[in-house]
Amino acid sequence: MSKFFQWFFSPSKKDNTSSFYLAEQIIELKSRVEELEKENRELKDLVMEVENNLRSQIDKINPVIYNIIDGNKGT
């Protein structure tokens, strides 16, 4: 437990030598967000493709039709 407190309260080791450190981090995060959005769009497209393929395969299956006669109607 004491190691956790030492780690938690220890000084952070950030590269603050550059005056543009925060701006560089923002640019890096924006590029990462763009990459994730692109991956998200690709995954959505793939899921839709799989769904459409599955639906077409299900539609090709012919259901079994049973000829059931209702005995209460006298037929």
N, C-alpha and C positions, 0 to 999 in steps of 0.2 A: 504494500500500500504506500509506503514511503517513496518507493521508486516512481510511482505514478505522480505523486505530488512534486517530486523533483523534476520529472519530465514536464508536467503541466506548467509549472511556474518558472521553468528555465527560460532564458532569453531565446527568442526565435532566431534562426540562422537564415536571414533573408539577405539577398544581395541588394542592399540599398545604396550601393556606390553610384548607381546611375540615377540622375534626377528624373529620368523618364521611366522608372521602374513600374509605376502604377499604370502608365499608358501602355507599356509593353505587355503587361498582364492583361489589360482590357482587350488589346488587339489579339492576343493569343486565345483568350476565351471566346471572342467573337468568331475567330476562325474555327475553333472547336465546335461551337454551336452550329455553324454552317455545315460542317462535316456531319454532325449528328442529324441535322434536318434532312440532309441528302440521303443518309442511310435510312432514315425513317420513311421517306418517300419511296425508296427502293423496296423496303420491306413491305410497305402497304401494297405496292404494285404486285409483288410476288404473292402475297396472301390473296389478293383479288384473283390473280391468275389461277392459283390452286383451287380457290372456291369455285370459280367458273368451270374448271376442268372437272371437279368433283360433281358439280350439279349436272353437267352434260353426261357423265358416266351414270349417275343415278337415273337420269331421264331415259337412258337406253335400256334400263332393266324393265322388263315387262312384268307387271304384277300378275299373280296367279288369281284367276277368277273362279270362285267356287259356285256351283249351281245348288244353292240351298233353297229348299222348299219349306215354306211355313206350314207345319202340320195342323195348326189351329184353324186355318182357312178352308180346309177340306180339299186341298189340291194334292 
